Amino acid sequence: MPPQSAQPERAAVALTEADEQHVLLTFAGVLDAHALPGLEELLSDRRLRQADAWVWDMSGLERIDLACAYALLRAATRAPETVSVTVRGARRAVQRTLRHAGLDTVVSIGV
């Protein structure tokens, strides 16, 4: 039997908490072009528009590609002006991609 090739772990992005004050999106695995349609659908969830603060927990995210980073940028720039967006727990390589996409100009990237 030939050895099975290791498939990279696919991203799991979930809206794990939501109320009028905040929403928490939790990211895990690899966020690449295959995950883009699901990510964009999640980012259009009406609960995001109703909250004052968005927290994106990226502590479980191993890698993100530019297409997904730009999707996050579009969501952040289309959010109402009163919404604050915070990225927390992102690895150095993920932070680098987010900054390359320009996300650091519209969201707070913390550790």
C-alpha positions in Angstrom: 0.0 0.0 0.0 1.5 3.4 -1.0 2.1 5.8 1.9 -0.6 8.4 2.2 0.5 12.0 1.7 0.0 14.3 4.6 -2.7 16.8 3.9 -2.3 20.1 5.6 -4.9 20.8 8.3 -7.7 22.8 6.8 -8.7 25.9 8.6 -11.5 26.0 11.0 -12.9 29.5 11.5 -15.8 29.7 13.8 -17.9 32.4 15.4 -17.6 31.1 19.0 -19.2 34.0 20.9 -21.6 36.8 19.9 -23.7 39.4 21.7 -24.3 43.1 21.2 -21.0 44.1 22.7 -18.6 41.7 21.0 -18.0 38.7 18.7 -15.2 36.2 19.0 -13.9 34.5 15.8 -11.6 31.6 16.5 -9.1 30.5 13.8 -7.2 27.3 13.6 -5.1 25.3 11.0 -4.2 26.7 7.6 -6.3 29.5 6.1 -5.7 29.4 2.3 -7.7 29.7 -0.9 -9.7 26.6 -0.2 -11.1 28.2 3.0 -11.8 31.6 1.4 -15.5 31.0 0.5 -16.3 29.9 4.0 -14.3 32.7 5.5 -16.1 35.3 3.4 -19.5 33.8 4.3 -18.7 33.9 8.0 -17.4 37.5 7.7 -20.8 38.5 6.3 -22.7 37.1 9.3 -25.2 39.7 10.6 -24.0 39.2 14.2 -20.7 40.9 13.3 -22.6 44.1 12.2 -24.4 44.2 15.5 -21.4 44.1 17.8 -19.2 46.9 18.9 -16.0 44.9 19.1 -14.6 42.0 17.1 -11.9 39.8 18.5 -10.1 37.4 16.1 -8.3 34.7 18.1 -5.6 33.4 15.8 -3.6 31.4 18.4 -4.4 28.2 16.6 -3.8 29.5 13.1 -0.6 28.1 11.6 -0.6 30.0 8.3 -2.7 32.4 6.4 -2.4 33.3 2.7 -2.8 36.8 1.2 -6.2 36.2 -0.3 -7.6 35.4 3.1 -5.8 38.3 4.7 -7.3 40.6 2.1 -10.8 39.1 2.9 -10.2 40.1 6.6 -9.0 43.5 5.5 -12.2 44.0 3.4 -14.4 43.0 6.4 -12.6 45.3 8.8 -12.8 48.3 6.4 -16.5 47.7 5.7 -17.3 47.5 9.4 -19.1 50.4 10.9 -16.7 53.1 12.2 -17.6 52.4 15.8 -16.4 48.7 15.6 -13.0 47.9 17.0 -11.2 44.9 15.7 -8.5 43.1 17.6 -6.3 40.2 16.5 -4.9 38.2 19.4 -2.5 35.3 19.6 -1.3 35.4 16.0 2.1 33.7 15.3 4.9 35.8 13.9 4.4 34.5 10.4 0.7 35.1 10.5 1.3 38.7 11.8 3.7 39.3 8.9 1.1 38.2 6.4 -1.6 40.4 8.0 0.8 43.4 8.0 1.7 42.7 4.4 -2.0 42.9 3.5 -2.2 46.2 5.4 -4.4 44.9 8.2 -2.3 46.6 10.8 -3.6 50.0 9.6 -7.2 49.2 10.5 -7.0 46.6 13.3 -5.1 46.2 16.5 -2.7 43.2 16.3 -1.7 42.0 19.8 0.0 39.0 21.2 
